[in-house]
Amino acid sequence: AERRLSVSTSPPVRGSWYWLDDQNAHWRPPQYFSPGTRLTVEANIYGAPLGQGLYGQEDARVSFGIGDAHVSIADDLTKQVSVYSNGQLVRTMPTSMGMGGSETVNGQTISFWTQRGIYTVMDKADRVVMDSSTYGLPINSRLGYRETITLATRISTDGVYLHRLDSTVWAQGNTNVSHGCLNLNAENARWFFDFSVPGDVVEVRNTGGEPLQVWQNGDWSMPWDKWLQGSALS
């Protein structure tokens, strides 16, 4: 299957596929894409034998371009999110990140750290219902919750957002009190929501707990030599 996948870039960019599981492969270069890079991704699989009796159903092709370089750095030492556009600092936002520690519920250990690593913006929603029971923490437990959150910019597959939370404005910039998300005040949450586009980089630094994993949207967190090992052709 991987031999039937191709990525062409202008200007030329070195890159490699990494299989997250038996059905999903991601492609990335060693460093962040440069603004203005054009990419065409093709899956030339129609009728191709892909192993174990599977044959490709149809070809697929998509082209797109890389926009401005948006990189946000959330540093737990300062509890600030520094937002850069094409290398220039454009905004600094106080934040409150994960409170740390963990709880074991029904044999499952739930961490309350904001995991350090390199995330990317996945999507945005003006209103999101956040429900702790979806990851095993009952709503009626000591740290449980079910709340409608506004101005939410998602950066992980398991529900880490930068979002508005008025009740933690007092803590933003000085104390970590969240369950793992990055809390912002209303003005900053609105600005970041409007500024962000999918693919923007968010680097979380100097937090405790376990580092971000590739399955959590941590593609860029994986060292390049290890990424190369995830190719079926390595």
Residue pairs with C-beta under 8 A, 6 or more apart in sequence:
1 25
1 45
1 48
1 50
1 51
1 56
1 232
2 17
2 19
2 25
2 231
2 232
2 233
3 233
4 43
4 44
4 45
4 48
4 50
4 56
5 17
5 25
5 27
5 41
5 42
5 43
5 44
6 41
6 42
6 44
7 15
7 27
7 39
7 40
7 41
7 42
8 39
8 40
8 42
9 15
9 37
9 38
9 39
9 40
10 37
10 38
11 34
11 37
13 29
13 33
13 34
13 37
13 39
14 29
14 30
15 27
15 28
15 29
15 30
16 27
16 28
16 227
16 228
16 230
16 231
16 234
17 25
17 26
17 27
17 230
17 231
17 232
17 233
18 25
18 26
18 27
18 28
18 214
18 219
18 222
18 227
18 230
18 231
19 25
19 230
19 231
19 232
20 26
20 214
20 215
20 230
26 219
27 41
28 219
28 220
28 227
30 224
32 69
32 71
32 201
32 220
33 66
34 66
34 69
35 66
35 67
35 68
35 69
35 86
36 65
36 66
37 65
37 66
38 63
38 64
38 65
38 66
39 63
39 64
39 65
39 66
40 61
40 62
40 63
41 61
41 62
41 63
42 59
42 60
42 61
43 56
43 59
43 60
43 61
44 59
45 56
45 57
45 58
45 59
45 60
46 56
46 57
46 58
46 59
47 55
47 56
48 55
48 56
49 55
50 56
66 199
67 197
67 199
68 85
68 86
69 84
69 85
69 86
69 87
70 83
70 84
70 85
70 195
70 196
70 197
70 200
70 201
71 83
71 84
71 200
71 201
71 202
71 203
72 81
72 82
72 83
72 84
72 192
72 200
72 201
72 202
72 203
73 81
73 82
73 84
73 203
73 205
74 80
74 81
74 95
74 97
74 114
74 182
74 202
74 203
74 204
74 205
75 82
75 205
75 206
76 97
76 114
76 116
76 176
76 204
76 205
76 206
76 207
77 205
77 206
79 94
79 95
79 96
79 97
79 172
79 173
79 174
79 175
79 176
80 92
80 93
80 94
80 95
80 173
81 92
81 93
81 94
81 95
81 162
81 182
81 184
81 192
82 89
82 91
82 92
83 89
83 90
83 91
83 92
83 93
83 192
83 195
84 90
85 195
91 188
91 191
91 192
91 195
93 184
93 185
93 188
93 191
93 192
94 172
94 173
94 174
94 184
94 185
94 188
95 162
95 172
95 173
95 182
95 183
95 184
96 165
96 168
96 171
96 172
96 173
96 175
96 176
96 177
96 178
96 182
96 183
97 114
97 176
97 178
97 180
97 181
97 182
97 183
97 204
97 207
98 111
98 112
98 113
98 114
98 176
98 178
98 179
98 180
98 181
98 207
98 209
99 112
99 176
99 177
99 178
99 179
100 112
100 113
100 176
100 208
100 209
101 111
101 112
101 113
102 109
102 110
102 111
102 112
103 109
103 110
103 112
103 137
103 141
103 142
103 143
104 110
105 136
105 137
105 138
105 141
106 136
108 136
110 135
110 136
110 137
111 180
111 209
111 210
112 143
112 178
112 179
112 180
113 180
113 207
113 208
113 209
113 210
114 160
114 176
114 178
114 180
114 181
114 182
114 204
114 207
114 209
115 160
115 180
115 204
115 207
115 209
115 210
115 211
115 212
115 213
115 216
116 204
116 205
116 206
116 207
116 209
116 211
116 212
117 203
117 204
117 211
117 212
117 218
117 221
118 201
118 202
118 203
118 204
118 212
118 218
118 219
118 220
118 221
119 155
119 156
119 160
119 201
119 202
119 203
119 204
119 212
119 217
119 218
119 220
120 155
120 198
120 199
120 200
120 201
120 202
120 217
120 219
120 220
121 153
121 154
121 155
121 196
121 197
121 198
121 199
121 200
121 202
122 154
122 155
122 156
122 157
122 198
122 217
123 154
123 198
124 152
124 153
124 154
124 193
124 196
125 152
125 154
126 150
126 151
126 152
126 193
127 148
127 149
127 150
127 152
128 148
128 149
128 150
128 152
128 154
128 161
128 163
129 146
129 147
129 148
129 149
130 145
130 146
130 147
130 148
130 149
130 159
131 139
131 145
131 146
132 138
132 139
132 141
132 143
132 144
132 145
132 146
132 179
133 139
133 144
133 146
134 159
135 158
135 159
137 143
137 144
138 144
139 145
139 146
143 179
145 179
149 161
149 163
149 164
149 165
150 163
150 164
150 189
151 163
151 164
151 184
151 186
151 189
151 190
151 192
151 193
152 161
152 162
152 163
152 164
152 193
153 161
153 162
153 163
153 192
153 193
153 196
154 160
154 161
155 161
155 162
155 202
155 217
156 212
156 216
156 217
156 218
157 215
157 216
157 217
158 216
159 180
159 181
160 180
160 181
160 182
160 216
161 181
161 182
162 181
162 182
162 184
162 189
162 192
162 202
163 181
163 182
163 183
163 184
163 189
164 183
164 184
164 185
164 186
164 189
164 190
165 178
165 181
165 183
165 184
166 185
166 186
168 177
168 178
168 183
169 185
171 177
171 183
172 183
172 184
172 185
177 183
182 204
184 192
201 220
204 212
211 218
211 221
212 218
212 221
213 221
214 221
214 222
219 227
222 230
228 234
